[in-house]
C-alpha cells in the first residue's frame, strides 16, 4: 500500500465522518424544534409525490414540483431564517468543556443541596422561581442582558432573589458551575403546541431555553408550588424534591470519567446524599 493510497483513504474517512457529524447534529436539533419537524415532514411528502408523479408520468404535477424543488431551498432560507440563525448561534455558543465538568463530587453535591433546599422552601411558600444551569452551551447571550451577581451559590441567596417585591424575582437565575452568575434573565418561550395551556410563562420559558441548548431549567410554580425540570426540550412536571435531586445529580454528572474507580466512587457518594 502506497503513501498516496493511505492518504486518499484517510481523506475519504474524514469526509465521511464530517458528513456523519453534520447529519447527527441536524437530526439531534431537529427533534427539539416543532417547526423543523413539520418542515421535514413536508419535504418528505413532496419527495413522495414527486416519485409517484414520475412513476405514473403525471406531467402537470411533475412540472409544478420541478419549480418547487428548484426554488424551494431559497424560500426555506427566507421563511426559516430565525431557526437557521438559532442553530448557528447555538453552534457558536458550544464549549469543548462544559462548566459543570470542572465540578468535583463535593462541589456538585453542594450545588444540588443548595438548589433543592431553596426549591423546597419556595414550594412550601408558593413563591415562583426559574433557575437555569449552564452545561456545554454557553448562556452568555442571556447573562449579558441580565443583572450580574457572580456569588457563591446558597439556598438563602436564591430564596431572597425570588422573594416577592424583589426587583429581580420575575426573571430567571443563571448558574455557572457553583456560582450564581446573574438574575432577572429573560429567556425565549417555547412554541411547542403540545405543552398544556395551564402552564404559565415560567414553564414555557424553561422549556424554551432547554430547546435551544443543553441547559437544565428548574421551575417552582407560583400558583401550585409544583416542581418541574426541563432538559433537552422535555418538561418533567410535578416532581417531588427527591426526584429533583436524582435528576439534577444525573444531569450534572460529567459525561466521561477519567478513571473507572473515580466513576464508581462518585456513584456511591451520589447515592449517599439521597
C-alpha positions, 0 to 999 in steps of 0.5 A: 500500500502506497503513501498516496493510497493511505492518504486518499483513504484517510481523506475519504474517512474524514469526509465521511465522518464530517458528513456523519457529524453534520447529519447527527447534529441536524437530526439531534436539533431537529427533534427539539424544534416543532417547526423543523419537524413539520418542515421535514415532514413536508419535504418528505411528502413532496419527495413522495409525490414527486416519485409517484408523479414520475412513476405514473408520468403525471406531467402537470404535477411533475412540472409544478414540483420541478419549480418547487424543488428548484426554488424551494431551498431559497424560500426555506432560507427566507421563511426559516431564517430565525431557526437557521440563525438559532442553530448557528448561534447555538453552534457558536455558543458550544464549549469543548468543556462544559462548566459543570465538568470542572465540578468535583463530587463535593462541589456538585453535591453542594450545588444540588443541596443548595438548589433543592433546599431553596426549591423546597422552601419556595414550594412550601411558600408558593413563591415562583422561581426559574433557575437555569444551569449552564452545561456545554452551551454557553448562556452568555447571550442571556447573562449579558442582558441580565443583572450580574451577581457572580456569588457563591451559590446558597439556598438563602441567596436564591430564596431572597432573589425570588422573594416577592417585591424583589426587583429581580424575582420575575426573571430567571437565575443563571448558574455557572458551575457553583456560582450564581452568575446573574438574575432577572434573565429573560429567556425565549418561550417555547412554541411547542403546541403540545405543552398544556395551556395551564402552564404559565410563562415560567414553564414555557420559558424553561422549556424554551431555553432547554430547546435551544441548548443543553441547559437544565431549567428548574421551575417552582410554580407560583400558583401550585408550588409544583416542581418541574425540570426541563432538559433537552426540550422535555418538561418533567412536571410535578416532581417531588424534591427527591426526584429533583435531586436524582435528576439534577445529580444525573444531569450534572454528572460529567459525561466521561470519567477519567478513571473507572474507580473515580466513576464508581466512587462518585456513584456511591457518594451520589447515592449517599446524599439521597 
